């Protein structure tokens, strides 16, 4: 066993534990489409559960993709495994209105993120298995990699193991979606959930804010908008794949210019506020981020809606659209 823990690959996992069982995908969005189609292609019986067909376009989407679609209550009754792929704050209301009362002993309740279980917004009955499987990528990438014969690194976790086979079920789902083609690990619900929340705040949030800051500083100081956009956004594409392929040090010493290497090693640390990163980590582990996000959602997402309007109309976004029109995605 390596420092990564045990890594599960296709040859380590028996997908036959899902044969003869029905998986109900609850929520046919980005992940629902990707995981549902991939599981079906792997020979698993998949149905889809959606709310009111007159309200949710996803009902028509799932039918168009060839799935049998049911009201959520009926899908839960027909399923052996209920795989919830709704956004985190929306899960409790749907769970208690349409899922909880219809669960039966021996079923499996499955998630793609541990938020609702870790923070207690969903409390499953004690007579069902509770698991999660999460691929480390957005739905379209998960599906594309699967169709290419590859997969996305993933993780599984078990919160309740009533049957004694909960881990085997989670790993079989991972195999059905393609993750064990490249490697899947076991985590706790806490590490999966709070690690993901931390990453999204610091890595995604920090990277996007860094792009916005670079663009603003350069344009404020007279640089052409197209050039500033290329430096702020497009340039990062040229290094990420290289770094992922060979590692940071190999990239810096073998592939980057010496000017770039000097800049990275001397100025890079000045950009990063490690105290702020540590503070965000501690807030995440204390549940402060989860509380703030649940409050935001329950209030109708006023902060998100306001910043969406502001950012969508920003000079950087307008420049980005023109840049892509003129220079494409190369």
C-alpha positions, 0 to 999 in steps of 0.5 A: 500500500502506497502513501495514497492508500489502497488504489482500486482498479478495474481488476480489483472490483467486481461489478457483478454486485450490481447485476440484477439490481436497479439504480435510480438516478435522482436528478438528471443534470450534469452528473446525472446524465454522465453517470446514468449513461455510463452505468447503463453502457456498463450493463447496469439497469438504470432508471431516472427519478425526476420531480413534476414533469410539467416543471422539470425539463430534465424529465424530457431530457432523460426520456430523450436519452432512452431512460425510463423516467418516474416521479421520484417516489416511484423511482425510489420504490423500484430501485435497489440503489437510490443515487442522489445527484441533486445540488447539495442545498436542494437535497433535504427538501426533496429527500424528506418530501419524496424519498425518506418515507419510501425507503425500505430496509436493505436499500442503498442510499448513494451520493456524489458528495457527502455534504448532506450526510456530514452536516446532518441535513439528511438523516437516513434510516438505520436500516439502509446502506449509505455510500458515496461515489464521486468522480473528480471532474464535471459531468461532461468530462466524466462522460467523455473520458468514459466514451474514450475508454478511460475515466476520471480519478474518483473516491468512494466512502461508506457512512452506514454499512448495514448489508456488509457490502456497502463498500463493494457497491460503491466501488462497483458504481465507480467501475460502472462510471469508469473511475477504476480504469484510472484509479479510485480510492476510499475516503471518509465522508468528512474528507471527501466533503470538506476537501471538496469545499476547501478546494472550491473556495481556494483553488477555484475561487483563488484561480478565478480571482487571480485571473480577474486581478491580472486582467484589471491591473493590466488594462488599468495600466494601459495594456490592450484588453485582448492581450490582458485577457490572453495573459490572465486566462488563456496562458494558464491552459499552456501549463496545466496539462504539462504540469499534470503530465510531468510534475511541477519541478520537471515542468519548471526545470525542463519545459519552462524558460529560465525567466519563467522559472525565476519568476515562479520561484521568487514572485509566486510566493508573494501572491499567495496568502497562506494565512488566509488559506489556513483560515478558510481551511479552519472555517471549512472544518468548523462548518462555517462555509456549510452554514453560510452556503445553506443560509445563502441558498435558503434566502434565494441566493441573493449574493450569487444572483447579484455577483452573477449580474455584476460579473456577467457585465464586466469588461473582462467577460465582454473581452473574453467573448470577443477574444474567443470569437476572434482567436477560437479555443486554440 
